[in-house]
Amino acid sequence: MSWEKNVRKVTPYIAGEQPQGKVIKLNTNEFPYAPSPMVATKIYDLAQEELDGSSSMLRKYPDMDATKLVNAIVSVYNELYFSETEATEEMKQLGFDNVFVGVGSDDVLAMAFMTFFNSDKPVLFPDITYSFYDVWADVHRIPYATQALTDDFSIDINDYMDKENGGIVIPNPNAPTGVYEDPSKFEDIVRANPDSVVIIDEAYVDFGGESCLPLINKYDNVLVVQTFSKSRALAGLRIGVAFGNEKLIKYLKDVKFAFNSYTMNYPAIELATVSVLDTDYWKETVARVIKTREWTKEKLRELDFEFRDSKANFIFASHKSMPAKEIFEKLRKKDIYVRHWNKPRIDNHLRISIGTDEEMKELISTLRTILRDEDPVNT
Ligand SMILES: *Cc1c(COP(=O)(O)O)cnc(C)c1O
């Protein structure tokens, strides 16, 4: 058919399965606990307001700047990241114009790719990383060049220091490896590339890493992206955020508003606002996940799994004797879902999200059975 030659053809992103029913789901890095109870309370309040007619907000277009949410993020993040530097004059605090919000960080990242990666030079990112980057590059016709991680899945900083490029994007901790790199490494990359925008995707930084956020006051070419989907337990609500220099944020907003001004709906803005303000609940539940992760690491090691240390809410592991694919399939038969990719360099690895203590105990005991059944001594 003739029109087909004019179609923008892309290979879509493939997400982990979303199985229905009672399964143990450790395949898409969702948070194992409910979001802040303030969120459910707010849903109830919003429904009440609609019902009694005291404020029928759904009838109207939402605030396209999501002012309420951005203000909440500004106050909470200033407290979290800039309170110690408050005293020093030259260290600015975070302001309204340093923050961009979107429908999940996937939306924020897609907008950032469209806005900042607009040259003929290739965008650089690791060969093993979030598998959406090459998809966005393809859909926007952005040239890219992947940079091989070292054998132990570290970033070789030299790959990003003196190569001509049209931009750089790297997650910290990296996905799906879980490997965390010190912010000083990123500062070196940002400093060495003043002619490109460097995007640091911090989807998992809350699980034990240090954020690169303070870099935005020192450099005008760094964008730090975070999400409410992982540590704030709101993957279903779709909230993402980017931090950067005022100029960078302005350019990002221009593209967003040229594309669709009203992506963030009114309930989402309200619910995300109460979520971000409940810092105590967030800290407490994140600490629980970290504790469970450390327990899981110990148990996996006892079962002869090997992995780089993870500072995310998942562990990327391979087994000393049983192939990853076989373990993946055997777990799946027992209704335990983890993630496996048939991709070079990582096809003998499983990415295991951290669930509740009960889920991880079930995983470990099921793994024990699977591995023991294969043990020649027992057969
Ligand atoms: C989960 C994830 C995201 C996106 O999450 P959203 O739900 O779209 O906010 C972005 N980057 C990485 C590396 C992720 O793992």
The ligand as an SDF file (V2000), in Angstrom:
LIG
                    3D

 15 15  0  0  0  0  0  0  0  0999 V2000
   10.9270    2.9540   35.7080 C   0  0  0  0  0  0  0  0  0  0  0  0
   11.9200    3.8070   35.0010 C   0  0  0  0  0  0  0  0  0  0  0  0
   11.5850    5.0150   34.3900 C   0  0  0  0  0  0  0  0  0  0  0  0
   10.2010    5.5120   34.1500 C   0  0  0  0  0  0  0  0  0  0  0  0
    9.2670    5.4100   35.0230 O   0  0  0  0  0  0  0  0  0  0  0  0
    7.9040    6.1780   34.8910 P   0  0  0  0  0  0  0  0  0  0  0  0
    6.9350    5.2190   35.4480 O   0  0  0  0  0  0  0  0  0  0  0  0
    7.6280    6.5300   33.4750 O   0  0  0  0  0  0  0  0  0  0  0  0
    8.0920    7.3950   35.7160 O   0  0  0  0  0  0  0  0  0  0  0  0
   12.5800    5.7830   33.8240 C   0  0  0  0  0  0  0  0  0  0  0  0
   13.8460    5.3870   33.8300 N   0  0  0  0  0  0  0  0  0  0  0  0
   14.2120    4.2300   34.3710 C   0  0  0  0  0  0  0  0  0  0  0  0
   15.6350    3.8390   34.3270 C   0  0  0  0  0  0  0  0  0  0  0  0
   13.2640    3.4020   34.9600 C   0  0  0  0  0  0  0  0  0  0  0  0
   13.6270    2.2150   35.4440 O   0  0  0  0  0  0  0  0  0  0  0  0
  1  2  1  0
  2  3  1  0
  2 14  2  0
  3  4  1  0
  3 10  2  0
  4  5  1  0
  5  6  1  0
  6  7  2  0
  6  8  1  0
  6  9  1  0
 10 11  1  0
 11 12  2  0
 12 13  1  0
 12 14  1  0
 14 15  1  0
M  END
$$$$
